[in-house]
Amino acid sequence: MKSVSILGCGWLGKPLAISLLDDGYIVKGSTTSEEKLVILKASEIDPYLIDISEFEEHDFFLDSDILVVAITSKDIDAFENLIQQIENSRVKKIIFISSTSVYPNINAVVTEDTKTKQTALSEIEELFRKNNFFETTILRFSGLLGPNRHPGNWFSEGHKIKQPKGFVNMIHLEDCIEIIHEVIDQNCWNITLNACSNHHPTRKDFYSIAKLSKNLKLPEFEENEDLIYKIVSSKKIQDTLDYTFIHDDLLSLEI
């Protein structure tokens, strides 16, 4: 029976863990909160208290076939230490959850070949990508939405939303989970993939409908700004995994 360790059982990691359990995997999951250990255990996830910035040993947690890294830390030193531990572990396959925020706003479509910004996240990506002790697939997710992440709640009343004529890049939680399953099932390793809905409505349309769907007041928008945007292409992931997005109409989502 295959085993998966999920570093970061939060909004994405916990439902991912449950879905992998349903598929018959042994699943270990980490949290930085002692209170959440009992919650993970109640879901039959083998729980671990891990904060990679504390530089502790994680031998038992890393005793798995596959590691999914789903934490928001940008601590480069901590990741270098973690990678050293992975090199001495049983883990040979890694899925690193990254973000399309690594791409600059170039007022055009961005693909996996687009030059990324020089950020801590892009540097951490490279630490995994260049390591020869294991195979890493990097998934660059766009803006995350789904249960407990409704875009109608993202801006408070009176806040003016910037770039109304710009375009949104979003992905639903269910697509995130399904894509991770497909990477594992299809043994798709040593590749970097964007994951984003094909639908890119304007920010004005998207956030207006999001507010209305919650019976909230229409948002206000900044006007007279120079247009700044990017449109994230997911063509590569669709071609590579033969993947069809579950949620591909961002103006009719039910969250």
HELIX and SHEET records of a PDB file:
HELIX    1   1 GLY A   13  ASP A   22  1                                  10    
HELIX    2   2 GLU A   34  ALA A   42  1                                   9    
HELIX    3   3 ILE A   52  GLU A   54  5                                   3    
HELIX    4   4 ILE A   76  GLU A   87  1                                  12    
HELIX    5   5 THR A  100  VAL A  102  5                                   3    
HELIX    6   6 ALA A  120  ARG A  129  1                                  10    
HELIX    7   7 PRO A  151  ASN A  153  5                                   3    
HELIX    8   8 LEU A  173  ASP A  185  1                                  13    
HELIX    9   9 ARG A  203  SER A  213  1                                  11    
HELIX   10  10 LYS A  235  LEU A  241  1                                   7    
SHEET    1   A 7 ASP A  46  LEU A  49  0                                        
SHEET    2   A 7 ILE A  26  THR A  31  1                                        
SHEET    3   A 7 SER A   3  LEU A   7  1                                        
SHEET    4   A 7 ILE A  66  VAL A  69  1                                        
SHEET    5   A 7 LYS A  93  SER A  99  1                                        
SHEET    6   A 7 GLU A 135  PHE A 141  1                                        
SHEET    7   A 7 ILE A 191  ALA A 195  1                                        
SHEET    1   B 2 VAL A 109  VAL A 110  0                                        
SHEET    2   B 2 ILE A 231  VAL A 232  1                                        
SHEET    1   C 2 GLY A 143  LEU A 145  0                                        
SHEET    2   C 2 MET A 170  HIS A 172  1                                        
SHEET    1   D 2 LYS A 160  ILE A 161  0                                        
SHEET    2   D 2 GLU A 220  PHE A 221  1                                        
END                                                                             
